[in-house]
Amino acid sequence: MLSNRQQYCLQGIGIRQWRKREAVSAAAATERSASLVLADDEIEAINRFIGESGDRSGFSDEDLLHVESDHEKRGLSSIPAAALDSWDGLIAAIQACHACELAANCTQKVAGVGDRQAALLIVGEGPGHDEDIQGEPFVGRSGQLLNRMLAAIGIDREQVYITNIVKCRPPNNRDPRPEEARQCRAYLEAQIKQIAPRVILSVGRVSAHNLLGSSEPVGQLIKQTHKLPGTEIPVKVTYHPAYLLRNPSAKAIAWQDLKLLHRMLQ
């Protein structure tokens, strides 16, 4: 029998306890058996949530067989706030997440990188090929341009925190779907809460639309001032570095954005 604490930990990573095997028919048990085996990352996440010692006392083999991954069925409200109240819990939850199909197709989760007390939080759209391989956001050509953009206003990459709307690479680098972004929203909100940035730099249409709840073109959003809904945190919108690589003429606008960002950070 699971303790209350263990049941809470399981709930925190989206796993729901089933009835005892005796309560279901043998046929039903056979039919469901393939879906009852926990993945290694889910078991590891359970251990991390239980405590620093990783003590699994009270978790019998039968208990572990009688849980069902509920990631695909759950929404954001099913992630307990307490599970995301620390960086360790937040990263463990991201690594254990299978809430949408992106998790099944990515090489690894890309939670974010940088100073966890940064004044500037940069939010992109999702990991690309290089990010998926290396496990760090903005490391390809777009990342190199982003680094140069920051350096132009006297900011090192190590001084900021960088993350994305979604933490898994969308297939073929397509835009994240709205339902995929919704599943990742709790993780992004937890990161914002933990970092408490002075300013958020939103790069690209997908980032801006999800952060601001807007559908206006990026070209219009760049011209406006914004605050993250429900907070007083200023949000500066600019073009995604990938867009600037394809459209070098837009770099003049991005430079004006960077100068304004620099003033916002003072």
N, C-alpha and C positions, 0 to 999 in steps of 0.2 A: 504494500500500500504506500503511495507517495505521500510525503509530508506536505503541509500547506506551502512551505517554501519551495519545495521541488516542483509542485504543480504551478506555482507562480512563475518559476524560471522557465518551465516548458511553455507556458502561455506567452512569455516574453519573446520567444523566438518562433511563435506561430505554430506550436504543436499542441494538439488537443488529445486528451486522454480518452480512450475508448472504454467500453464496458469490458468486463472480464470475458475471456474466451468461452467460459462455460455458458455464458448468457446468449451466445449466438450459435447458430447451427454450424455443423461441421462443413456443410457446403458453402455457407457464407464466409466462414473463416478461410477456406481454401481459395475462394474467389478473390478475397481481399489481401491474402498473405503477401503478394508481391508488392503492395503499396505500403506495407507496415514496417519495412526495414528502414531504419534511420540511416541517412548518409553519414559518412565520417565527420563532415564539417558540422552537421547538426549535433552529433554526440559531443564533439569538442566544444560547441557553443554551450551545451547543457553544463558541461564541467566548469566552464569559465563563469557562467552565471551563478552556479552553486556557491562558489567561494574560491579564494586564492589557493587553497589546498587541493582543489579539484576533487574533493571527497564525494564519492557517489554512493555512500552508504544509504540503504533504503531503496536504491534502484536495482531491482532484480532483473534478470534476463526477461522474465515474463512481462514486467512493467514496460521495458523498453520495446517489446514486441507489440504491446497494446496501446501504441500511440499512432496517430495519423498526422502526416504533414498537412497543415491547413493553409499553407502559404497562398495557393491559388484562389482560395475562397475568401480570404480575409481582406479587409480594407484597412485604411490607416488607423481607424479607431481601435483596432484590435491589438495595436502595439502599445503596451503599457508605457506611460511616460517614464516610470522608474527605470525601465530597461535601457533608456536612452539618456539617462541623467549623468553618465560618465563617459569619457572617451573609450575606455575599455569595453563598456557595455555597448556603446554605439558601433564601434568597429566590429565587435563580435556579431551583433545583429545584422550588419550589412553583409558580413562574410557568410552568415547562415541563411540569408534571404533567398527564397525561391518563389517570390510572390508573382512573378510574371515570366514569360518565356525567355526573356533576355538572359536570365541566369543560366539556362541550360545550354546556351550557345556561346557564351563568352569564355575566354581563357582564364580570367581571374577578375575579381571585383576591384574596382578602382575607387576607393573611398575618398581620397584627397591627399594633399601633401602641403607641408609648409608650417609656418608659425601658428600654433594653436591659440595664440593671444594677439594675433595680427590686427592692426588697425584697418587693413584692407582685405576684404574677402572677394575673390574673383570666382564667378560662376559661369561655366560654359554649358554646353548642351549634353555631351556624352563622350565616353572614351572612343578613340579611333583605333586603328590597327596597332600603331606603335604603343599607345597607352595600354591597350589590352595585353600586349606582350610584356611590357615593363611594369605594369601595375601602378603607374603614376600619370596624372593628367597633364596634358599639354607638353609632350616630350618630342613630338614629331616636328615637321616644318612649321606648323602653326605655333607650337610651343616655343620654337626658336625665335619666331617673330614676336611673340608675346614677351619673351625675355628682353628683346631689344627695345620694345615699346616701353616697358617698365624702366629699363636703364636710362632711357631718354629723359625721364623725369626724376632720376636719382634714386630709383627703388630697385633693390636686388630681389630676385625670385624668392630667396630664403626669408625675406621680410614679410611676405604675404602668405595667405592660405588660399589654395586653389582646389576647387572641386567642380562637380558637374550636376546638372539636373538629375541625370540617371547615373548609376554607378556601374552599369554593365554596358559593354559595347553593343549597339544595335547592329544587326546583320548588314553587311555591305555599307556600313556607315550611314544608313538611312536616319532620318529624324526620329527621335523617340516618339512613340505614340502617346496620346493623352493619358490612356489608362496606365501606361508604363511610368510616366512622369508622376501620376498620382500615387502609385505604389512606393515610389522613392521619396515622396514629399516629406514624410515624417523624418527621414534621415537628414535631409537638407535642413529642415527646421531645427533639428537637434544640433546640427553643426553650427548654425547661426547663433543659437542660444549659448552654446559652449564658447564660441569665439567672441561674441559680442563686438562685432567689428564697428569701426567708426563710419565706414563707407563700404558699400557693395558695388563692384564693377560687374555689370552684366554684359557678357560678350555674345552677341548674336541674337537672332530672332527667337529661337527656341528658348533660350535662357530668359530673355526679356518677357516673352509672353507668359511663361510659367511663373516667374517671380512676381510680375505685376498683375497677372490676370487680365491681360490686354490682348487685343488682336490687331492693334495698329501696326503699320509697317515700321521696321526698325528706323528707317530714315526720319519718321515723324517722332518716334520715341526719343531719339537722340537729341532732338531740339527741346525737349521738355525736362522739367525737374520732377523727380519721383521720390516717394518714400515706400519702403517695403510695407505692404498692407498690414495693418494691425500694429505697426511699430513706428518709431521715429527715425529709423535708419535710412539715410539717403541712399538712393540707387542711381548710379550713373550708367546709362546704356551706351554701348558703342558697337561697332561692327566686329564680327568674329575675325580673328586673324586669317582663317582660311578664306574668307571673303576678300580680305585685303590682298591676299596672294593672287587671287583671280582678277581683282579689280584694283590695280595699284593707284588709280586716280582717286580712290576713296581714302587714301592714306592722309591726305590733307585734312579731311574731316576728322579722322581718328586722332590726328595730332592735336586738333582743337579740343577734342574730348579729353585727351590726356592732360593737357594744360589745366582744364577745368577740374579734372580729378585731383591734380596736384594741389590746387587751391582748396578743394574740399577737405583734403587731408591735413591742412595746416591748422 
